[in-house]
């Protein structure tokens, strides 16, 4: 009989589920606050995560993440992202369709919860490096383009962070937009986020936006290439597109690269390299194209001159 295959401890499904459960049920927030875990199942999860070297135990018996991944300090986004990851894996195991679909709206909702951290990163970390766009967001006149709006989490969070800002959210799935309408209405933000059943490949706005969010993972390659041209026209001058892409970080080993590629096929955009994205952005007219590593996620920026 052959031995069981070895897998990275942090990638083990029970390790991922333990992190997600702690984040969902409040144990992760207690841990970040320096409070002890008391629930027996929380303690059981924590022991597994210490053994997996996801958590470390301090001399005073408190726990903290070993890594400084941005997700780890936002329990809501952490839970959403990991639950979405687990649900996608289960759907794949059961023969589900690849790509961004409305087959399982629980995946869509979890993915949206996980994306809130991205909005925070945009508002607090990225925008201050984009002078003209940042000024527009600060004075409440900015308009944000959210491609693949999902449940409206990124647009909604940015509207909450910057009073007066408005957004346009595109999605190709009507059931997903129905969820977004409910979510935004519940947050009293429906009047600030316009939702469109539209592919970015069919975007025809001109000089209309101060920042665009373009998650490559969910966009088929042909639509991405056309969409970048549309986004370029839709941005005002000296404004930026921000695009998280399914490119493995430069130091990734062959297994990590394979994981990135596999996940990219499941979400619909397919794997892509920094060089390929740079070429597509250059062809669309963007300047100052650059790649950033945000906790293992490659994020590309490009500026409309």
C-alpha positions as semicolon CSV with decimal commas, in nm:
position;residue;x (nm);y (nm);z (nm)
1;X;0,000;0,000;0,000
2;X;0,138;0,346;-0,090
3;X;0,186;0,610;0,176
4;X;-0,061;0,896;0,203
5;X;0,054;1,207;0,012
6;X;0,212;1,480;0,222
7;X;0,042;1,819;0,215
8;X;0,137;2,156;0,362
9;X;-0,010;2,176;0,713
10;X;-0,167;2,518;0,653
11;X;-0,344;2,381;0,342
12;X;-0,499;2,082;0,521
13;X;-0,880;2,110;0,492
14;X;-0,930;2,070;0,867
15;X;-0,676;2,345;0,936
16;X;-0,856;2,576;0,694
17;X;-1,192;2,485;0,849
18;X;-1,057;2,545;1,202
19;X;-0,942;2,897;1,108
20;X;-1,276;2,966;0,939
21;X;-1,475;2,839;1,237
22;X;-1,280;3,045;1,488
23;X;-1,323;3,354;1,271
24;X;-1,696;3,289;1,223
25;X;-1,777;3,207;1,586
26;X;-1,581;3,485;1,756
27;X;-1,283;3,291;1,886
28;X;-1,043;3,456;1,641
29;X;-1,153;3,804;1,753
30;X;-1,101;3,706;2,119
31;X;-0,755;3,581;2,033
32;X;-0,665;3,909;1,853
33;X;-0,785;4,101;2,158
34;X;-0,549;3,902;2,380
35;X;-0,832;3,720;2,557
36;X;-0,817;3,350;2,640
37;X;-1,027;3,098;2,454
38;X;-1,278;2,923;2,678
39;X;-1,503;2,716;2,452
40;X;-1,383;2,356;2,430
41;X;-1,412;2,342;2,052
42;X;-1,228;2,675;2,020
43;X;-0,945;2,531;2,227
44;X;-0,942;2,218;2,013
45;X;-0,920;2,429;1,695
46;X;-0,641;2,637;1,849
47;X;-0,436;2,331;1,936
48;X;-0,455;2,214;1,577
49;X;-0,352;2,559;1,450
50;X;-0,056;2,574;1,687
51;X;0,059;2,233;1,563
52;X;0,013;2,356;1,203
53;X;0,222;2,666;1,287
54;X;-0,062;2,898;1,196
55;X;-0,081;3,023;1,556
56;X;0,186;3,064;1,822
57;X;0,129;3,035;2,196
58;X;0,283;3,315;2,401
59;X;0,434;3,271;2,750
60;X;0,116;3,418;2,906
61;X;-0,084;3,149;2,723
62;X;-0,241;3,393;2,476
63;X;-0,237;3,311;2,106
64;X;-0,149;3,511;1,798
65;X;-0,106;3,445;1,424
66;X;0,243;3,344;1,316
67;X;0,192;3,521;0,981
68;X;0,114;3,887;0,919
69;X;-0,128;3,821;0,634
70;X;-0,378;4,115;0,622
71;X;-0,674;3,873;0,634
72;X;-0,564;3,745;0,973
73;X;-0,649;4,078;1,138
74;X;-1,002;4,107;0,993
75;X;-1,209;3,811;1,123
76;X;-1,512;3,886;0,902
77;X;-1,307;3,885;0,583
78;X;-1,102;3,591;0,702
79;X;-1,413;3,382;0,765
80;X;-1,575;3,482;0,436
81;X;-1,270;3,412;0,225
82;X;-1,202;3,072;0,377
83;X;-1,565;2,958;0,374
84;X;-1,579;3,053;0,005
85;X;-1,257;2,859;-0,056
86;X;-1,393;2,550;0,118
87;X;-1,728;2,568;-0,059
88;X;-1,558;2,600;-0,398
89;X;-1,343;2,298;-0,318
90;X;-1,649;2,094;-0,220
91;X;-1,841;2,202;-0,528
92;X;-1,544;2,099;-0,743
93;X;-1,523;1,761;-0,566
94;X;-1,891;1,704;-0,640
95;X;-1,851;1,786;-1,010
96;X;-1,963;2,149;-1,010
97;X;-1,910;2,383;-1,303
98;X;-1,591;2,588;-1,313
99;X;-1,604;2,966;-1,346
100;X;-1,795;3,245;-1,172
101;X;-2,152;3,117;-1,160
102;X;-2,470;3,158;-0,958
103;X;-2,502;2,784;-0,895
104;X;-2,426;2,828;-0,525
105;X;-2,508;3,173;-0,392
106;X;-2,360;3,080;-0,055
107;X;-2,020;3,083;-0,227
108;X;-2,095;3,426;-0,372
109;X;-2,197;3,564;-0,032
110;X;-1,891;3,417;0,142
111;X;-1,664;3,552;-0,130
112;X;-1,818;3,895;-0,080
113;X;-1,763;3,884;0,295
114;X;-1,401;3,795;0,227
115;X;-1,353;4,090;-0,007
116;X;-1,421;4,354;0,258
117;X;-1,053;4,340;0,354
118;X;-0,966;4,434;-0,004
119;X;-1,177;4,749;0,023
120;X;-1,001;4,843;0,346
121;X;-0,664;4,787;0,179
122;X;-0,769;5,010;-0,111
123;X;-0,891;5,290;0,113
124;X;-0,612;5,285;0,369
125;X;-0,310;5,153;0,178
126;X;-0,349;5,213;-0,195
127;X;-0,543;5,535;-0,240
128;X;-0,295;5,748;-0,039
129;X;-0,039;5,661;-0,309
130;X;-0,271;5,790;-0,586
131;X;-0,282;6,166;-0,526
132;X;-0,559;6,277;-0,765
133;X;-0,784;5,982;-0,693
134;X;-0,727;6,011;-0,318
135;X;-0,822;6,379;-0,322
136;X;-1,148;6,297;-0,501
137;X;-1,232;6,025;-0,247
138;X;-1,151;6,251;0,046
139;X;-1,371;6,536;-0,079
140;X;-1,658;6,297;-0,156
141;X;-1,675;6,358;-0,532
142;X;-1,516;6,031;-0,646
143;X;-1,687;5,765;-0,855
144;X;-1,567;5,406;-0,818
145;X;-1,595;5,129;-1,079
146;X;-1,639;4,785;-0,924
147;X;-1,603;4,511;-1,187
148;X;-1,749;4,181;-1,069
149;X;-1,940;4,359;-0,794
150;X;-2,071;4,038;-0,636
151;X;-2,275;4,125;-0,329
152;X;-2,147;4,484;-0,332
153;X;-1,902;4,443;-0,046
154;X;-1,610;4,639;-0,193
155;X;-1,825;4,926;-0,321
156;X;-2,025;4,935;-0,001
157;X;-1,721;4,944;0,224
158;X;-1,555;5,224;0,024
159;X;-1,878;5,425;0,033
160;X;-1,884;5,384;0,411
161;X;-1,520;5,488;0,440
162;X;-1,563;5,796;0,218
163;X;-1,890;5,988;0,260
164;X;-2,029;6,123;-0,067
165;X;-1,848;5,873;-0,289
166;X;-2,063;5,681;-0,538
167;X;-1,997;5,361;-0,732
168;X;-2,102;5,158;-1,033
169;X;-2,095;4,781;-0,993
170;X;-2,088;4,543;-1,290
171;X;-2,175;4,175;-1,283
172;X;-2,280;3,925;-1,547
173;X;-2,510;3,724;-1,316
174;X;-2,860;3,854;-1,243
175;X;-2,911;3,640;-0,927
176;X;-2,588;3,781;-0,783
177;X;-2,705;4,137;-0,847
178;X;-3,030;4,054;-0,666
179;X;-2,824;3,962;-0,359
180;X;-2,620;4,282;-0,397
181;X;-2,938;4,492;-0,404
182;X;-3,057;4,338;-0,077
183;X;-2,716;4,377;0,090
184;X;-2,676;4,740;-0,016
185;X;-3,035;4,823;0,081
186;X;-2,984;4,673;0,426
187;X;-2,673;4,890;0,464
188;X;-2,862;5,201;0,341
189;X;-2,623;5,230;0,047
190;X;-2,850;5,140;-0,246
191;X;-2,871;5,505;-0,356
192;X;-2,491;5,528;-0,379
193;X;-2,413;5,212;-0,577
194;X;-2,555;5,172;-0,927
195;X;-2,574;4,804;-1,025
196;X;-2,553;4,693;-1,389
197;X;-2,602;4,355;-1,552
198;X;-2,304;4,408;-1,780
199;X;-1,968;4,259;-1,873
200;X;-1,665;4,481;-1,845
201;X;-1,604;4,390;-2,211
202;X;-1,915;4,597;-2,294
203;X;-1,823;4,903;-2,085
204;X;-1,870;5,228;-2,281
205;X;-1,840;5,500;-2,013
206;X;-1,589;5,777;-2,086
207;X;-1,397;5,992;-1,832
208;X;-1,635;5,881;-1,559
209;X;-1,438;5,716;-1,277
210;X;-1,163;5,796;-1,029
211;X;-1,065;5,436;-0,951
212;X;-1,143;5,097;-1,102
213;X;-1,130;4,753;-0,935
214;X;-1,077;4,469;-1,183
215;X;-1,035;4,121;-1,026
216;X;-0,880;3,910;-1,304
217;X;-0,960;3,581;-1,128
218;X;-1,327;3,597;-1,236
219;X;-1,292;3,741;-1,588
220;X;-1,240;3,522;-1,898
221;X;-0,922;3,621;-2,085
222;X;-1,095;3,762;-2,396
223;X;-1,321;3,980;-2,179
224;X;-1,022;4,093;-1,973
225;X;-0,835;4,217;-2,280
226;X;-1,139;4,408;-2,413
227;X;-1,233;4,522;-2,065
228;X;-0,898;4,687;-1,999
229;X;-0,950;4,908;-2,304
230;X;-1,296;4,998;-2,177
231;X;-1,168;5,071;-1,826
232;X;-0,894;5,291;-1,971
233;X;-1,156;5,505;-2,153
234;X;-1,383;5,507;-1,847
235;X;-1,118;5,643;-1,609
236;X;-1,047;6,012;-1,575
237;X;-0,692;6,125;-1,647
238;X;-0,432;6,051;-1,378
239;X;-0,658;5,784;-1,232
240;X;-0,581;5,416;-1,164
241;X;-0,702;5,065;-1,224
242;X;-0,624;4,813;-0,948
243;X;-0,633;4,448;-1,054
244;X;-0,566;4,149;-0,825
245;X;-0,441;3,873;-1,054
246;X;-0,396;3,498;-1,033
247;X;-0,019;3,506;-1,069
248;X;0,188;3,310;-0,820
249;X;0,432;3,520;-0,614
250;X;0,786;3,515;-0,748
251;X;0,922;3,293;-0,469
252;X;0,646;3,031;-0,508
253;X;0,755;2,669;-0,546
254;X;0,609;2,437;-0,814
255;X;0,332;2,312;-0,584
256;X;0,224;2,667;-0,493
257;X;0,223;2,762;-0,860
258;X;0,007;2,460;-0,939
259;X;-0,236;2,556;-0,660
260;X;-0,262;2,909;-0,801
261;X;-0,322;2,779;-1,152
262;X;-0,584;2,525;-1,039
263;X;-0,773;2,784;-0,836
264;X;-0,762;3,029;-1,126
265;X;-0,925;2,778;-1,357
266;X;-1,200;2,715;-1,101
267;X;-1,285;3,086;-1,064
268;X;-1,294;3,141;-1,440
269;X;-1,014;3,385;-1,515
270;X;-0,740;3,126;-1,549
271;X;-0,376;3,165;-1,445
272;X;-0,184;3,464;-1,577
273;X;0,165;3,604;-1,531
274;X;0,268;3,953;-1,428
275;X;0,432;3,989;-1,770
276;X;0,107;3,901;-1,947
277;X;-0,095;4,152;-1,743
278;X;0,170;4,418;-1,799
279;X;0,146;4,359;-2,173
280;X;-0,234;4,384;-2,171
281;X;-0,225;4,705;-1,967
282;X;0,042;4,857;-2,189
283;X;-0,163;4,771;-2,498
284;X;-0,470;4,938;-2,346
285;X;-0,271;5,257;-2,288
286;X;-0,193;5,243;-1,917
287;X;0,128;5,396;-1,782
288;X;0,327;5,328;-1,464
289;X;0,216;4,963;-1,464
290;X;0,348;4,787;-1,156
291;X;0,299;4,473;-0,949
292;X;0,258;4,465;-0,570
293;X;0,255;4,169;-0,334
294;X;-0,026;4,202;-0,080
295;X;0,010;3,908;0,157
296;X;0,080;3,661;-0,123
297;X;-0,178;3,814;-0,360
298;X;-0,026;3,984;-0,664
299;X;-0,205;4,313;-0,735
300;X;-0,137;4,509;-1,054
301;X;-0,175;4,886;-1,085
302;X;-0,198;5,094;-1,400
303;X;-0,254;5,468;-1,448
304;X;-0,440;5,646;-1,723
305;X;-0,209;5,940;-1,811
